[in-house]
Amino acid sequence: MKKSLATSQLNLPWLFKMAWRDAKASRVRLLLFMASIILGIAAVVSIQLFRDNLKDNIQRQSKSLMGADYLIDINETPSERAQFIIDSLNPVATEVNFVSMIAFPKNGGSKLVRVRGLKGMFPIYGEMKTQPQTAAASYQNNGGALVDATLMLQYNVTPGDSIKVGVITLPIVGALNSLPGSSAIMSSVAPPVVIPYNLVDKTELLQFGSRKEYQYYYKAKAETDLDELDKVLDPMLDAENADLDTHTSTSRRLGRRYENMGKFLNLVAFIALLLGCVGIASSVHIYIREKLKHIAVLKCLGASRQQSFFIYLIQIASIGIIGGVIGAIIGIGIQAAFPYLLKEFLPFDITVTITTQPLIMGVVLGFLIAILFALLSLLNTWFVSPLEALRVSDPNGLKKPKLARFIVFVTILLFLFLFSYWLLKNTIYAVGFVTGMLITFAILVGIASLTMKLIKTCFPKSWGYTTRQSLLNLFRPNNQTLVLIVAIGLGAFLISTLYFTKDILLSKTAIGNTAQSANIILLDVQPEQEAAITETIANNDLEVIDNIPLVTMRIHSIKGMLAKEAQEDSTVTIRRWVYNHEFRTTYRDSLISSEELLEGSWTPNVVPDEVIPISISDNVAEDANVTIGDTIVFNVQGVLMETVVGSIRLVDWGQLQPNFSIVFPNGVLENAPQFNVLTTDAPSESSSAQLQRNMVTKFPNVTVIDLRQVYTLVEDILNKVSWIINFMAFFSILTGIIVLIGSVRTSKHQRIKESVLLRTLGAKNKQILKITALEYLLLGTLGSLVGILLALISALLLAFFIFKEPFTPSVIPFLVFLPFISLLVLGIGLSNIQSVLKSSPLEVLRREA
C-alpha cells in the first residue's frame, strides 16, 4: 500500500479499488447523481430510437404504402394531352375516388364513405386484405363491392347483403380489412368502399362540381431511374394540371411529415439531457468540495496529483457508463409504446427493432456528459495541497487552472451545439439554444453574486440571531448560494420552458366552433335540387342556417402574367400550385367568424363599371405574390373575369365550417354555373341520422358531413397527442425534480457539520431548524422565481420565431412550480439535518467521518 502511494506511476487496480471504496461510502449522493443521467439518457434514447424505427419502416414499406412504383393523379377528367401521356406509360391499374353517402337497404343505415372505383391489378405491391380472401381477386368480375370491415360491424351487415351507391345497388362480396395508403384517421372520417371502375358512371354521383381524383398506377422497369423520370415528366404533367408521384418521393414526404411531428419530442429530449447535465455539474461541484480534505490526506500519504485526480474521474466515469446503460434500457422500453400511441397517425404498422445502437449511444452519452460536466470541478483536485488536511480554509481560494478550465468550458459548449444540432437538424436553432442557455446561466450567476453582495453590504445587524445566521450562510465561506441558485434556477427554467411550450403546441390543436352552431353540412347541392333539399330539411323539423353558393374557377393570369410565362421565368416567385389549382369560391357581403381583415377594405357589393374587388386569404396572397391593388384574371368556366385584390384576410382553417381562399362581393357571380353548400343544426343523434337517411335516399349525389362525428374523432386524436406531449413533459419535469433533489441533497454534509457545531455551542433544535429553513426557502424561492421569469421570455421567443403562434402565458408555473420547487428545496434542506436533531453531536460526527 505504501509503495503504491509513494510512486508517481498510475496503478490502475489500486485506483479502481480506491474509487470503489469511496463510492460505497457516498452511495446515496452518487445514486442521485446517477438518476440525473438515467432519466436524461432514457428520454434521448426512446425518442431517437422511435424516429429511426419510423424512418426505416417508411423506407422499407414505401412501395406497399403507395401500392405501385409510381402513380399519376389528377383532380379532373384528363385533357387529351394528359391522357396521351398517361396511356403512353401503360398503367397497370386505374382508380377514380370520391367522397359520397352510401346506404344499407338491410337496415336503412347511411354513412359518409370514400368510394374507390378500381380496374386492373391493384395493388401492384402490398396486399388488399379481405374476408373472404378470394373477394380481393373476384370483386371486379363479380360486379360487387368491398366494404370497410369496421363499417360492416357498425351497421350489422355481412357478405351477401347489399349496399346502395348512388342510384345503383350492389352486393357486398367481402369485408375490406386493409388497403395500401389508408390510415386509421382517414378510415375513421370516410371508410373505404371499393367497387369496379366500370360501375362508377352508373352511380350518377359524379356531377358538376363534384370533387373527384383519378389515379393511374405503374410498375417501373428495373433500369428506370424514378427521380430522373420525375424531373422529365413532372413539368409536362403540371401543364395539364396533373402530378407524378413516386414511391421514393412519398417516402421522403412521409418522413418529413413525421419528423415535424417529432420536433417537440426532440426538444423534450434536449431539455431532459440538459437537466441531467445541470444535475451532474451541481452535484459533482458540491461532492468534490467535500472530498478536498480526503484528497489532501491522500497526498499526505504520498498520492500524486494524477492518482487523486483519476480516483474521482474513474468514479464519475463509471457512474456515467452505468447510468447510460440503465437509461438506454428504460428508453428502449418507453419507445416500444410509441407505435401503439401513434398508430392512428400512421398508414402502416411499425415493426420495432431492438439493436445495440441505442445501448451504445446511451453508454457513450452517459460517459461524455458525466465527464464533461464534472471536469470543471474535478480540476480543483489537481491543486489541493497536503496542508489542506490541517488547514481550515475556503475551497474557493484554491488556485484555479484557468487554461484547463477554459478548454473544458469550450468543449462543453461544442458538445451542446453538436448534440442540439443532431437533435434539431438546424444550425440556427442549435446556436440559438446554446446561446440561450449561456445567457440564462450568466443571468443566474449574476443574480446569485448580486444577492450575496447585497446581503453582505446591507446586512440587517439588528435582526434576530436565527435570521442573521441564515443570511450569513448565504455569503460566508463554504456558502452554497451560487451553486444552488444556478442549479435550482436552471431546473425551474427548463421545466417551465417545457410547460409553456407544451401549452403553445396544445393551443394549436384547439377545435374552433362552427358558425351559428351548425353541425350538419350538405355538399354538392345542385341548383335544381336546392328547393327540394330545403323542403326536406324543413320536413325533418330543422332549418337551413347557411346556403353558401360555390363557383369553381382557375387563375388565368396574375398581374398580367400567364401561367406558362410564369413557369418559364425563373425570376418569378409565384408558386406553381396557384395557377394549377381549381378554386372553389363564393360571394357574400360580410366577413364570417373565422375571418379577420388584415389589409385593405371589405367590399360587400360590386360597383357598376369598375374592376371587381375580391378578398383573398393571406396564404394565397403570399404564394401568388400579390398585395392590395394587384390584378388577377380568373377563368370562370371559359369566361375571363378581371379582378383586383381589395382585401387580404386571415382565415382560421381550424374551424370546422366552410372557409374560402377567395371571396367575391355580391352582384358578380350570381349567374355563373354553381352549386351550393347548405348547413343546419341537428339537435340529437337520431335527428341527424334521420336527415342523412332521407338525403341518401332522395339525393344520392349530396354529401352529408356530420360534424358531431368529426368532433368526436378529432377530439380523440387530440387527446392522444395531448397525452404524448403531457407524458414527455412530465418525464422531463420528473428529471428536473430529481436534479433539484440531487443538487440540494449533496449539500447535506456541509450543513451537518455546521449544525453540529451550533448544537455543541448550545443552539436548540428549534433554532437550527429555523436557520436551515430560512436559508433553503430563500434559495428555493429566488432560484425558481428567476428561472420561471427567464422561461417566460424563452417561451415568448419560441412562440414568435419557431412555432409562429400567439403566446398566452399560463399561470401554472407561478402558482404551482414556484411554491412546489421552493417547498421541495425547503423539505430536502430540512431532511439534511434530521440526523443532527435526533443524535448527539459526537455520534453525528463519528457517523459522518
N, C-alpha and C positions, 0 to 999 in steps of 0.2 A: 504493500500500500504506500509506504514512504517512498519507495523507488519510483512508482508511477506518478506521485505528486511532484517529486523533485525534478523529473525530466521535463524538458520543454517539448518533447515529441508527443503527438496526439496518440493516445492509447484508446482506440475505438471501443473495445469491450468494456473498459473502465468507464468511458464517457457514457455509454448506453446504460450501464449499471447505475451510475450516479443520477442520470436523468430519470430512470425508473423509480429509484428510491425517493427522490424529491417529488416526483409526480404523485406517488402514493400518499405522501403527507399533505398534498394540496389537491386531492382528487375532487372535492366539491367545487372549488373555484374553476378547475380545469374542465369539469363536466359542463358547467355553464358556458365556458369559453367554447367548448366543442358544440354546444347546442346552437350557437350563432352560426357556425359553419354548416351544420347539418341542414337547418331549415333553408338557408340561402342556396346551398347546392341542390336541395330537393326541388325547389321552385325552378331553377335553371334547367336541371336535367329533365324534369317532367315536360316542360314546355318545348324545349328543343327536340326531345325525342319524339313528341307527338308531331311537331312540324315536319321532321324528317320522314316519319312514317306516312304522313299525309302526302308529302311530295312524291315519295316512292310509289304509293298506291295510285296516284293520278297518272304518273308516267307509265306504270305497268298496265293500267286499265284504260288508257286514253282511247284506243280503238273500240273497246267494248262500250265505253261511255257514249261514243257517237254512233256506234253500230256500223261504221264504214271507215275507209281511209280518208275520204273527204266527201263533202257534200256541197251542193249549190242550193241556196234558199232565196226565195223572192216572195214579197208580200202582195203580189198582184198576178193576174194572168200574164205569163211571159210574153214579151213582144216577139216579133218574127225573128229578129236577130238573136235575142236571148235564147229562144227555143232552138235555133240552129246551133249555138254554142253548146247548149245542154245536150242535144242529141248527138253531136259530133264526139262527145266523150263517152257515149254508150253507158247510160246509167243502169245500174243493176236493179235498183228499186226506186219507186216514186211514191211520194206521200203528199196529201193535202190535209191540213189540220185546222180546226177552228173550234171556238167555244160555243156551245149551244145547250139548250134544255132538252132532256130526254124524258120519256115517261115509261113506267112499268104497268102495262094493262092488267097484270095479275092483281095488283092491289091499289092502283091509282096513284102510286108514288111518282114524284118527279124530282129531277136533280140537274144541277149545272155540271156539265162534263166537257172534256176536250175530246172531240171526235177526231180520230186519225184514220183517214182513208188510205189504205196501202195496196200496192201491187208490186209484184216481183219478189226477189229474195231478200227480205229484211227480217232480222239484222244480218249483215254480212259477217260481223264479228259479235261475240257475245251470244246471248240466248234470250228468246222470248219464252218465259216460263208460264205455262198454262196448266189448268186442271180440267179435263184430262190433257196429258202432254201432247196427244195427237192433234188437238184442236189448233195448235200454232201452225201446223202444216196444212190443215184441211179447210180453214175458215174461208179462204178466198174462193176455193172451188165450190164450197157448200153454200156460199152466199149468206153466212151467218155472222154474228157479232161476238167479239171477245170483250167481256165487261170486267172492270176492276174488281178483284176478289173481295176487298173490303166493302165496296159498294153493294155487291150482291148479298153479303151478310146483313148489311144495314136494312135492305129492302126485302129480305127474305125471298130471294129468287134463286133458282138453280138452273144448270144447263138443261135446256128443253123448254124453259119459259121463253117469253118474248119481250122485246124492247122496241119502243116506238121512237124512231129518229126522224124528225121532221114529219113528212106525210106518209112514210113507209114503216111497216112493222117487220122486224127481223127476228129470227130465232136466236137465242143465246146458245152458242155451241161450246163455250168454255169460259172458265174464270181466269182472268189475267192476273198473275202474281207479280210479274216484273217485266220491265221493258227498258231497253237501253236509253239512258238520258233522263230518266224520271227520278225525282227526289220525293221524299215524304211530304215536303211543303207543297210542291206542285200537285201531287196526287190528292192532297187534302183539299186544296182550293177547287180544283177541277179534275176529278178522277178520269183516267183514260178509258175510252171506249173505241175499240179497233173494228173497222168494217172494211169490206172490199172497196177498192178505189172506184170501181165501175158503178157503185151504188150511190156515190156522193151526189151526183146530179139529180138522181131520183128523189132525194130527200127534200129538194127545193129549199134548202136552208141558205144557200149562197146567193144572196140577192144584193141589190145596190147598197153599197156602204158596209157590207159585211166584212169583218176582219178575217182574213184567211192567210195561210202560209203554205207555199209549195216548197217541197224539199226533194232533191234528187241525189241519190246515194251512189257512190262509186267505189270500185275496188281498184287500187293502183297496181301497176306492174312493178316487178321487183326493182327495176332500174330507175323508177320515177323519183325525181327529187321534188318532194311536196313543197318545200319552201320556194324553189325556182318556179314551180307551176303556179303557186300563189302570186308571185311577182308578175308573171306574164298575163294570167287570166283575170286577176282581180280588177285592174283598171278597165278592161273590156266589159266585165260584168257590172261594174259600178255605173258605167254609162247607160246600162239598161236597168238600173235600179235593182240589180241582183247582187249576191255576195257569195264568195267562195270561202269555205271554212274547212281547214284540215284538222286531223286529229292531233297533230303536234301543236297547232295554234290554240286549239281548245284546251289542251293540257297546260300550256303556258298561262292561258287566261284563267283557268280554274285555280292554278297555283297562285296567281296574283290575288284572286278574289279571297282565297282562304288565308293567304299571307297577310292581307289587310285586316282580316278578322283577328289575326294573332298579334297585331301591333300592341294592343293593350296588355295581352299576356306577356309579351316581351318586356314591356315597361314594368310589369309586376316582377318579372324575373330579375330585371336590373335593380329595382328598388330592394328586393329581398336580399340580393347579394350585397348591395351597398350597406344594408342594415347589418348583415353578417360582418362586413369589414369594419364597421363602426364598433361593433361589439368586440371584435378581436383587438383593434387598436386600443380602445379604452381599458379593456380587461388586462391586456398584457402590460400596458403602461403602469397601472397600479400594482400588478403582480410583480413586475421586475423591481419596482421601487422598494417593495417589501423584502426582496431577495438580495438587495445590495449588501446587507450585513453578512448574509450567508456567503456571498461571493468573496467578501473581504476576508472571512475566516478561511475559505479555501486557499486564497492567495497567501495567507499567513502560513499555511501548511505546505506551500510550495507549488500550488497550481499556477499554470501560466495563464496569460490573457486568453490565448486560443482555447485552452481547456475549459475555463469558466464560461467563455462565450458559447462554445459548442455544446456544453451540457444543456443549456436552455434552448439553444437552436434545435437540437435533436428532439427535445421535449415538445416544443411547439410544432415542429415539422411533423412529428408522429401524430400529434393530435389533429393536425390538418389533414393528413392522409386518412386516418381512421374516420374523422368526420365526413370527409369526402366520400368514402365507401358507403357509410351509413346513409348519407344524404342521397347518393345515387340510387341506392336500393329503394328508399322511400319514394324518390322521384319516379322510378320505374313503375311502382305501384299506383301512384297518382295518375300518370299518363295513360294507364290501361283503362281508366274510367272515362277519358275524354271522348273516345269514339261513341260510347253509349250516350253521353250527354249531348253530343253534336250530331247525332245521326239524322235528325230532321233537316240539317243543312246540307247533307252530302248525298249526291246522286249514286253512291255506291257504298258497299260495306268496307270498312277499313280493317285490314289484317295487321294486327300489332306484332311487330317483330322485335324480339329482345336480343340485343347484341352486346358485345363487350365495350362498344364505343361509349355509351353513357357512363359505364363504370370507370373507364379510363379518364373520361372528361371530368367526372366528379373527383377522382383522386388528384388529377393534375390541378384543377381549380382549387380544391381544398388545400393542397400543398402550397400553391402560389399565393393565395390570399393570406394564409396563415403566416408564411414567411415575410411577405412584403409588408403587411400591416403590423407585424411585430418587430421588424428590423429597427425602426426608429427608436424603440425602447430598448431593444437588445444591445444597440451600440453603446448605451450607457455602461454596460458591464465591462466594456473594454478599458475604461479609465478609472475603475474602482481601485482605490489604494488599500493595501492591507491594514493601514492605520484606521480605516473606516470601521473596523471591528471594535475599536476602542472609543472612537470619536462620537460625540452627539452632534451631528451636522445635518444640514439640509441637503437631501439628494439633488435638489435643483441646482446646487452650487457646484456640481461636478463639471469637469471640463467637457465641452461639447465638441464632438468630432464634426466640424462644420462641413468639410468637403464630402465626407461619407454620408452625412445626413442629407445634403443637397442631392447627391446621386440617388439615394433611396427615394427621396421625395419625387424627383423627376421620373424615376422608374414606376412609382405608384401611379402618377398621372398618365404615363404612357400605357400602363396596364388598363386603367379605367377607360381611356379613349379606345383602345383596341377592343376591349370587351363590349363596350357600348356600341361600337361600330359593328361588331359581329352580330349583336342582337338586333340593332335597328336598321342596319344596311343603309345608313345615310350619314355622310361625313359631317354635314352641318348640324344635324341632330346630336351626333356624338360629341362634337365640340361644344354645343350648347349645354348638354347635360353635365359634362365635366366642368365647364366654366361656372355653371350654376352651383355645382357642389363646392367649388373653390370659394365662390363669393359667400355662400351660406356658411361655410367653415370659418372664413375670415370674419364675418359679422359676429358669429357666436364667440370666437376667440376674443374679438374686440369688446363685446359686451361683458364677457367674463372678467377680462382685465380691468375694464372700466368700473365694474361692480366692486372689485377688490379695492381699487384705488379710492373710489368714493366712500366706501365704508371706513377705510383706514383714515382718510382725510377728515371725514365728518363723523368720527366715532362718537356715539352718544354715551359719554362717561357717566352721566347721571342716571342711566337706566339700571335696572336690577341686575344682580350677579348672573343669573342664568341667561338672560337676554344678551348681556355683554359677552359672556363666554361663547354663546352660539355665534355671534357676529365675529368674534376673534377667530373662530375656526375657519372663517371664510377667507382670511388673508394671511394668517401666520404661517411659519414654515410647516411643511407637510400638509398644506391645505389641499383639498380636492376640488376646489371651485372650478378651475379651468377645465379639468378632465370631465367632471360630471355635467357641467353646463353644456359643454360641447357634445358629449355623448347623449344626454337627455334631449338637447335641442335638435341634434341631427335625427335622432329616433322619432321625435314628435314631428319634425319637418317632413320626413319621408312617409310616415304613416298618414299624416294629414294631406299631403300632396296626393297620395294614392286615393284617399277618400274623396277629395274634391274632384279628381279626375274621373273616378267612378261615377260621380253624380253627373258630370258633363256627358259621359257616354250614355248613361241611362236616360238622361233627358232627351237624347236624340231618338230614343225608341218610343217616346210617348205617342199615343194614338190620338189624333185630333177628332173632335166631334163633327158630325156631318151637319151641313146647313139645315136649319129648320127641323132638326130631329128626323130627317128622312132615313129609313133603314132598309128600304127596298128600291133598287134601281133597275129599270127596264131599258135595255139597249136595243138598237137596230129597229126601232119602230118606224115603219114605212108611212108616208103621208096618207095613203088610203086606209091605213089601219088605225090612225090616231083617234078618230072619233069612237070607233068600236072598242078600242082598248080603254079609253077614258070611261066609257059606259060600263065596261066590265069591272073596272076598279070601283066605280060607284056602286055597282050591284053587290060588291063584297063589303059594303059599308065602310069604304075607305075613300080618301080624297087625294087628288093629284096635288102634290106640293110644288114640283117644278116640271115644266115642259120645255126642255132645252133643245133648240134646233142645232143640228150638226151639218156642216158643209165641208166636203173634202176638197182639197186643193194642193197644188205644189208651187214652189217658188220658181218663177221664170227667170228673174234677174234681180240682183241686189246692187243698188247704186249704178245701174246701167250695165253691169257686168253679167253676162250669161254664164251658165254652169260650165260649159265647155271652155270658155275663156278663162274662168277662174281656175280650172284644173290644169290648164296649160301654163299659167303664170305662177312661177314658183314664189313670187313676192307677195301673193295674195294670202291673207291669213284666215280666210273664211273656211270653216270646217266642211268637209265634203258631204257629211250627212244632211246638212241644211238643204242642199239642192236635191238630194235623193229622197228625202222624207216626204211622205204623204201626210199633210197636216189635217187634223180634224179641228175645224174652227167653229166658233159660234158667234152670235151677235146679241148684245143686250145694252141697257142704258146705265148700268151701275156696277160697281165692284161687289164681290161676294166676300164672305167671312174669311176665306183662306187667302185673300189677296191684299197686298199693301202697295200703294203707289210709291215708287222710288224716284222717278224723274218724269218731267213733262206734265201734261194736264189731261184729264179724262174727258173724252167727248161722247156724250150719251147718244146724240143723233147727228146724222150726216148733214152737212150744209150743202145745198144745191150748187152745182157748177164749181166745186172746189175738190182738190185731191182728197181722197178718203183717208182720214187719220185712224190708225189702228193702235192697239195696245199689245205689246209683246212681253213675254216673261224675260227675266234677267239672264237666264241661261241661253236662250235663243239669241238675245242681243249680243252676248259675249261671243258665242260661236259663229254668228253671222257678221260680227264686227260692225255693228250698226249702232247709231245713237239717235237722239231726238232730231227729227228733220230729214233723216236719210230716206230714200225712196226704195220701195220693194214692189216688184210686179209679180202678181200671182197668176197662175193658170188655173182657172176655176172651170173644170170640165170642158176645156177647149177655148174658153173666153179669157182674154188677158185683162187684168184689172190692176191699175196703178194705185198704189197706196203710199202713205208717208207715216213714219214712226211718230206717233203723237205722245205716247207714254210708255214707260217701262215699269213692269210690276214684279214684285217679289211674290212668288206663289209657294204656299205651303203644300207640297205634294204629299205630305204625310197624312193629310186629312182625307178620309175615305169618302170622297164625293167627286163629281165630275169637275176636273180642273183643266184649263186650256192654256196652251202656249201663246195662241194668237186669238184676240177678241176684236170683232168689228163693232162699230156703232150700229144702232138701228137705222133702217132705211136704205140698206145696201144689198144684203143677201137674201131678202125675203122671197124673191122669185127664183133663186138658184136651186138646182136639184139638191135635195136634202133629206135627211131622216131625223128622228127625234130620240131624245132620252127623257124618259119620264121617271119621277121619283114619287114615292108615297111612304106612309108610315104604318106598318102593321103592328098593332099593339101586343099581339101574342104570337106564339109559335104556330098555333093552329090556324090563325087568320092568314099568316104568311104562307103556310103550306097549301091552304085552300086557293089563294090567289095564284100560286105557282101551278097548281093542277089545272086551273081554268086557262091560264096562259098557254101552257104547253099543249093543251087540247085544241084551243081555238087558233092560236098564233104560234106555231112551232118555230118560226124564224126568230122570234123575240127571245133575247137572253135575259133571264131574271137573276139578279145578284142579291142574295140576302145578306146584308151587312152584319146581321146578328151572328151568322155562322163565321163570317170573315173575322169579326172581332174576337170570337172565341178562339179561333185558330191563331191569330196574331198574338193575342194575349198569352196563349200557351207557349208560343215560341219565345216571346219576350221574357216570360217568366224563367225560361231555361237560360236565356242569355244573361238575365239579371242574376240567376243563381251562380253561373260560372264566374261572372265578374265579382260578385259578392264573396264567393268562396275564395278566389285568388286574392282578393283584397284582404279578407280575414286572415289568410295564410301569411301574408306579408306583415299584417298588423301583429299576428302572433309572434313572428320573427322579431319584430321591433320590441315587443314586451319582454321576450327572452333576453334581448340585447340589453334592455334597461335593467332587468333584474341582475344580469351578469355584471354590468358596469358598476352598479351600486353595491352589489354583494361583495365584489372583490375589494372594496374599501373597508371591509369589516375589521380586518386585523389591526389596521392603524387606529381605528376608533376604539377598539377594545383596549389597547394599551393606554390610550388617553383616559378612557372611562375608569380603568383600574387605578390609574394614578389619582384621579379625582376622588374615588372611593377611599383610597389609602389616606388622602388628606382630609377625609371626613365628610365628603359630599354624600347626600342621601340619594336613594334610588329615584325619588321624585324629581330631584334637581337634575340628575343625569338624563332622565327621560326628557325633561323639558329642553335641556341644552341640545340633545341629539334631534329631537322632533323639530325644533325651530330651524336648525341648520338644514336638515334634509327637506323640510317643507319649502324653505326659501329657494333652495337649489332646484327642486322639482317644479315649483311654480314658475320661476324665472326662465328655466330652460325650456319647458313645454310651451309657455306663452310666446317666447321669441320664435320657437320652431314653428308654431301654428301660424303666426303672422307672416313668416317667410314663406310658408306653404301656400298661404292665400295669394301672395304675389306670384309664386311659381305657377299655381293653377290658372291664374288670370292670363299669364303669358302662354301657357299650353293651350288654353281655350282659344286665344286670339290667333296664335301663329300656327299651331299644329292641327287642332280639331276644327278651327274656324267656326266656332259655335258661341252663342252668348253664354255668359257665365253668371249664374246666380249663386253666391256663396251660401253654403249650408252652415247652420249654427251648431251642428252636432259636434265638430271638433272643439268648439269653445265651451259647449255645455257638457260634453261627455269626456272627450280626450283630455282637456286641460285639468279638470278635477281628478279624473281617473289616474293620469300619469303622476300628478302631484301626490295623491294619496298612495299610489303604488310605491313611489320613491320613499315617502314617509314610512310606509309599512316595512319596507325592506331595511331602511335605516334603523328603525326601532328593533327589528328582529336581529340585527347585527350585534346588539349589546345585551341580548337576553341572558347570555351566559354570565355577564358581569353582574347582573342584578340578582341572579339565583345562587351564585357561588361566592366564596371568599376570594379576595384579590390574589392571594398566594396560589390558590388552586387554579384560578384562571390563567395566571402567568405560566404555571407549570404546564398546563394543557396546551397553551399557545406555543410554548417552547418545544 
